[in-house]
Amino acid sequence: MARARNRGADGISRRTYIYQDRATVGAGAATLDECALHLYATVVSRPTADRAIIDAGTKSLSSDLVAPEYGTGYGLLLDYPTR
């Protein structure tokens, strides 16, 4: 296997690493600017101060929980960071 010349990475895989995501950013292997996709969605309701209902298709959002060492939840709201 070829070795990656990227901070925080020690190999090349056919998984999400080529796109970068919150886990690779948390591991220090990528920056948010290097992520292949940023999704914009509309907030349609705020039932409580710490919850929002958004208008985004489920296929455009991840169903994978973020590893605890990189944060909580499923994704990252840039304007409402959790860490």
C-alpha positions as CSV (number, residue, x, y, z in Angstrom):
1,M,0.0,0.0,0.0
2,A,1.3,3.4,-0.9
3,R,2.0,5.8,2.0
4,A,0.1,9.0,2.1
5,R,2.0,12.3,2.5
6,N,-0.7,13.9,4.5
7,R,-0.7,15.0,8.2
8,G,-2.5,12.4,10.3
9,A,-2.8,9.8,7.6
10,D,-0.6,6.7,7.4
11,G,-2.1,5.0,4.3
12,I,-4.5,5.3,1.4
13,S,-8.0,3.8,1.5
14,R,-11.0,3.6,-0.8
15,R,-13.3,4.9,1.9
16,T,-14.3,8.5,2.7
17,Y,-10.8,9.7,3.2
18,I,-10.6,10.9,-0.4
19,Y,-13.5,13.2,0.2
20,Q,-12.6,14.2,3.8
21,D,-15.3,14.4,6.5
22,R,-15.7,15.5,10.1
23,A,-13.7,12.4,11.3
24,T,-10.7,13.1,9.1
25,V,-10.8,16.8,10.2
26,G,-11.0,15.8,13.8
27,A,-8.0,13.5,13.3
28,G,-6.0,16.4,11.9
29,A,-5.7,14.7,8.5
30,A,-7.7,17.5,6.7
31,T,-9.1,20.9,7.2
32,L,-12.8,21.9,6.8
33,D,-11.8,23.7,3.6
34,E,-10.5,20.4,2.2
35,C,-13.9,18.6,2.7
36,A,-15.4,17.7,-0.7
37,L,-18.9,18.8,0.3
38,H,-20.5,21.5,2.3
39,L,-24.3,21.3,2.5
40,Y,-26.6,24.3,2.9
41,A,-30.0,23.7,4.4
42,T,-32.9,25.9,5.6
43,V,-33.9,26.0,9.2
44,V,-37.7,25.8,9.2
45,S,-38.3,25.6,13.0
46,R,-36.5,26.0,16.3
47,P,-38.6,24.0,18.9
48,T,-36.0,24.6,21.6
49,A,-32.9,26.7,21.9
50,D,-30.6,23.7,21.2
51,R,-32.6,22.0,18.5
52,A,-33.5,23.0,14.9
53,I,-35.7,21.4,12.2
54,I,-34.0,21.7,8.9
55,D,-35.2,21.2,5.3
56,A,-32.6,18.8,3.9
57,G,-33.0,15.4,2.3
58,T,-32.0,12.5,4.4
59,K,-29.8,11.2,1.6
60,S,-27.7,14.4,1.8
61,L,-27.0,13.9,5.6
62,S,-24.9,11.2,7.2
63,S,-26.3,8.5,9.4
64,D,-22.9,7.8,10.9
65,L,-22.2,9.1,14.4
66,V,-19.0,11.1,14.8
67,A,-16.4,9.3,16.9
68,P,-16.5,10.6,20.5
69,E,-12.9,11.9,20.3
70,Y,-14.0,14.2,17.4
71,G,-17.2,15.5,18.9
72,T,-20.8,14.6,19.2
73,G,-23.7,14.0,16.8
74,Y,-23.7,13.4,13.1
75,G,-22.2,16.4,11.4
76,L,-21.1,20.0,12.0
77,L,-22.9,23.2,11.8
78,L,-20.3,25.8,11.0
79,D,-22.3,28.7,12.5
80,Y,-23.1,26.7,15.6
81,P,-20.0,24.7,16.6
82,T,-20.3,22.2,19.5
83,R,-16.6,22.4,20.5
